[in-house]
Amino acid sequence: MAKSIPELYGSLVFNDRVMKDKLPKDIYKALRKTIENNTHLELDVANSVAVAMKEWAVENGATHFTHWFQPMTGFTAEKHDSFISPTGDGEVIMEFSGKELVKGEPDASSFPSGGLRATFEARGYTAWDPTSPAFIKDKTLYIPTAFCSYSGEALDKKTPLLRSMEALSHEATKMLHLLGQKDVTSVSTTVGPEQEYFLIDKEMFKLRKDLIFTGRTLLGALPPKGQEMEDHYFGALKPRVAAYMQDLDEELWKLGIPAKTKHNEVAPAQHELAPVFDTTNVAVDHNQLTMEIMKKVADRHGFVCLLHEKPFDGINGSGKHNNWSMSTNTGVNLLEPGKTPAENTQFLVFLAAVIAAVDDYADLMRVSVASAGNDHRLGANEAPPAIVSIFLGDELSAVVDAIEQDKLFQNQQQVAMEIGATVLPHFFKDTTDRNRTSPFAFTGNKFEFRMLGSSISVAGPNIVLNTAVAEVLSQFYEKLKDVPEADLQNKVHALVKETIVAHKRIIFNGNGYTDEWVAEAEKRGLYNLKSTPEALAAFVADKNVKLFTSHKIFSETEIQSRHEILLESYCKTLHIEAKTLASMMTQEFLPAVMRYTDELAASIMEKKSVANLPCTAQTKSLTSLMEAYEKMSELTDKLVADTETAESMEDMEKLAFFYHDTILADMDEIRSIADKVETKLPTDVLPYPTYEEMLFYV
């Protein structure tokens, strides 16, 4: 009999319920202390946990274990070892020690390190993260781990994320103690990352070299219908897609991933999955798993799941909304305004800290979402602009204005919605609208960071958010720590006002897509870093290096290495795209055009010789195609030559700009002609499936 959802949920996770059941009481308490208080885990505790974890894993069919980590590739990595241990008499026993649980040793030279590791320096270490539960997948016990080099530098995304969470917890707890909340011992950040994606038929995917190698179509004309009818968003799920989504939910639930919402997105063949929020490092692990499971389940259903930010030109791309908040260990959401936000001192302090943090480090927030794929998305009518701003909504903006002007805030009363049909239930409208054009929008009790691309690891943006807010809270604490208790309320109010006045330029509640906003943002002195090469320079700016090093999130060496990796990734991505497009043009598209023009020329000659017909229309079509062929051939040669030039360049920053300014321009020019030619060719002549077939034939 099939399991109920409560029985299914977390059934493959070594969660608190399993630990309580499998571990001796003293060991369970020691492990909980480590998880809750970030204390050191003793080896005898690790040994007991390892034995229980192995027994539970074997009971659930596992034969191997792996230290699962997140290198700077943006993907996950794993090396599998079996539990078997030979006994010397031709038999084996199943063993797993505390040492194996706590520490692993992958090759550190084979992952991106930005120069931290040379090819001959292979040793690296993985270290168990007990705050993120182990789980079973494909008969293997997966142990979430951090990844560092032999000399101790972080080579992954989890280590700095955990550091940033500790930094924010430390600074937020100090501030809460100052405000009288002495019972708070820690503050955790929470995240709920919404995930957009496309599903296309697997057999069509196999015929698209560009999708195989780059994740996006480098050629392809728009079909007669795209998304302009707005009939796909929240539309009825097609049976095949619905079956995929149901299967996906069950696979995610088994792994304790709280998949909650699923629906069709704006573009044809585009969909979205949204989870319930979780502690940030767990949410990051879950999102990495979600992307992997999406692809695996898609394959079972004859689909390919595309996570590129812009797989199809001319229609909406895919993002990932990062819903971020802060909560105390006593269960209080620090971004919950309450019924009277103007009187909620605690809320206003943390709101002001977030406003200041986003303003001071808007450039870093842009860096955190920068990628070759996301550059195609940001600023279009599907994603926020590259200019970072904050949306507060009407009520909070009124609160902020009242504080700035030392006026009494007039609380808005709840307004009952009159819909005009008496049979419909009464409900109250929210005190503020939403703003889908805002990069960083307040949505009730959290902020939604909307700039992330769909394929990105959410670790990077949350490292920046956590650290920036920690820095501002640290500054607040220094200004208030010596204030007498009798004066504290007035000093806090003055500090909140001072912060709002200094940083109100970052607040914008209007339409972020307009040219007027671009001009206004420039007047306000806000960053407009339109491309990844422009944005990445901010990562190594002095103020940002100081931010990360002062809170011990990154060392200067780790910052430089990550900057190098980001530049390298951008250049390699465009290099692969350029070579793929050149290959498609020379091996597929141009030969197809040549064959068709040969057939058309032969047809014209035959008709002229047999029937003495002028063939004016055919001749015009042939001339147009031959001219386009010559131009495309010439541009393809230029693309190849420019790609060879790029291969000889050594300065990584100059190379990134060369790819953006020259090679991307080459590719766009080729595509603009090829896509027009595609519309003039019979479909049986085209060497690959069209947009129409991929987007509408599911």
GIWOTA-V956254 format. One record per backbone hydrogen bond with DSSP energy under -0.5 kcal/mol. NH is the residue of the N-H (numbers start at 0). CO is the residue of the C=O. Records with the same first field share a line. If there is no record, write none. Layout:
NH: CO  CO
//
This chain:
7: 3
8: 4
9: 252
10: 7
11: 253
12: 9
13: 133
14: 12
18: 14
19: 15
20: 16
21: 17
22: 18
27: 23
28: 24
29: 25
30: 26
31: 27
32: 28
33: 29
34: 30
35: 31
36: 32
37: 33
38: 32
41: 39
45: 41
46: 42
47: 43
48: 44
49: 45
50: 46
51: 47
52: 48
53: 49
54: 50
55: 51
56: 52
57: 53
58: 54
59: 55
60: 57
61: 56
62: 138
63: 138
64: 80
65: 140
66: 78
67: 65  142
68: 66  76
70: 68
71: 154
73: 70
76: 68
80: 64
82: 62
84: 92
86: 90
87: 90
92: 84
94: 82  92
100: 96
101: 97
102: 98
103: 125
107: 105  121
109: 106
110: 107
115: 112
120: 117
121: 119
123: 105
124: 147
125: 103
126: 145
127: 101
128: 143
129: 127
131: 128
132: 130
134: 141
135: 11
136: 139
139: 136
140: 63
141: 134  139
142: 65  140
143: 141
144: 67
145: 126
147: 124
148: 152
149: 122
151: 148
154: 146
156: 69
160: 156
161: 157
162: 158
163: 159
164: 160
165: 161
166: 162
167: 163
168: 164
169: 165
170: 166
171: 167
172: 168
173: 169
174: 170
175: 171
176: 172
177: 173
178: 174
179: 176
180: 175
181: 179
183: 180
187: 326
189: 324
190: 277
191: 322
193: 191  320
194: 272
195: 318
196: 270
197: 305
198: 268
199: 303
201: 301
204: 200
205: 201
206: 203
207: 204
208: 206
211: 207
212: 208
213: 209
214: 209  210
215: 209
216: 310
229: 226
233: 263
234: 231
241: 237
242: 238
243: 239
244: 240
245: 241
246: 242
247: 243
248: 244
249: 245
250: 246
251: 247
252: 248
253: 249
254: 250
255: 252
256: 251
257: 255
258: 256
259: 273
260: 273
262: 271
264: 269
269: 266
270: 196
271: 262
272: 194
273: 260
275: 257
277: 190
279: 188
282: 278
283: 279
284: 280
285: 281
286: 282
287: 283
288: 284
289: 285
290: 286
291: 287
292: 288
293: 289
294: 290
295: 291
296: 292
297: 293
298: 294
299: 295
300: 296
301: 298
302: 297
303: 199
305: 197  303
306: 304
310: 307
314: 311
317: 308
319: 451
321: 448
322: 191  320
323: 321  446
324: 189
326: 187
327: 331
328: 185
330: 327
332: 330
333: 325  331
334: 325
335: 332
336: 334  443
342: 339
343: 339  340
344: 342
347: 343
348: 344
349: 345
350: 346
351: 347
352: 348
353: 349
354: 350
355: 351
356: 352
357: 353
358: 354
359: 355
360: 356
361: 358
364: 360
365: 361
366: 362
367: 363
368: 364  365
369: 366
374: 370
375: 372
376: 373
377: 373
378: 383
379: 376
381: 379
382: 379
384: 436
387: 385
389: 505
390: 439
391: 389
395: 391
396: 392
397: 393
398: 394
399: 395
400: 396
401: 397
402: 398
403: 399
404: 400
405: 401  402
406: 401
410: 408
415: 413
416: 426
418: 416
423: 420
428: 414
437: 434
439: 388
440: 447
441: 390
442: 445
444: 442
446: 323
447: 440
448: 321  446
449: 438  447
450: 438
453: 317
455: 452
459: 456
461: 457
462: 458
463: 459
464: 460
465: 461
466: 462
467: 463
468: 464
469: 465
470: 466
471: 467
472: 468
473: 469
474: 470
475: 471
476: 472
477: 473
478: 474
479: 475
480: 476
482: 479
486: 483
487: 483  484
488: 484
490: 486
491: 487
492: 488
493: 489
494: 490
495: 491
496: 492
497: 493
498: 494
499: 495
500: 496
501: 497
502: 498
503: 499
505: 502
506: 503
507: 389
511: 509
513: 510
517: 513
518: 514
519: 515
520: 516
521: 517
522: 518
523: 519
524: 520  521
525: 520
528: 385
529: 527
534: 530
535: 531
536: 532
537: 534
538: 535
539: 535  536
540: 537
543: 540
544: 540
545: 541
546: 542
547: 543
548: 544
549: 545
550: 546
551: 548
552: 547
553: 547
558: 554
559: 555
560: 556
561: 557
562: 558
563: 559
564: 560
565: 561
566: 562
567: 563
568: 564
569: 565
570: 566
571: 567
572: 568
573: 569
574: 570
575: 571
576: 572
577: 573
578: 574
579: 575
580: 576
581: 577
582: 578
583: 579
584: 580
585: 581
586: 582
587: 583
588: 583
589: 584
591: 587
592: 588
593: 589
594: 590
595: 591
596: 592
597: 593
598: 594
599: 595
600: 596
601: 597
602: 598
603: 599
604: 600
605: 601
606: 602
607: 603
608: 604
609: 605
610: 606
611: 606  607
612: 606
618: 614
619: 615
620: 616
621: 617
622: 618
623: 619
624: 620
625: 621
626: 622
627: 623
628: 624
629: 625
630: 626
631: 627
632: 628
633: 629
634: 630
635: 631
636: 632
637: 633
638: 634
639: 635
640: 636
641: 637
642: 638
643: 639
644: 640
645: 641
646: 642
647: 643  644
648: 645
651: 649
654: 650
655: 651
656: 652
657: 653
658: 654
659: 655
660: 656
661: 657
662: 657
663: 658
665: 661
666: 662
667: 663
668: 664
669: 665
670: 666
671: 667
672: 668
673: 669
674: 670
675: 671
676: 672
677: 673
678: 674
679: 676
680: 676  677
684: 681
685: 681
690: 220
693: 689
694: 690
695: 691
696: 692
//
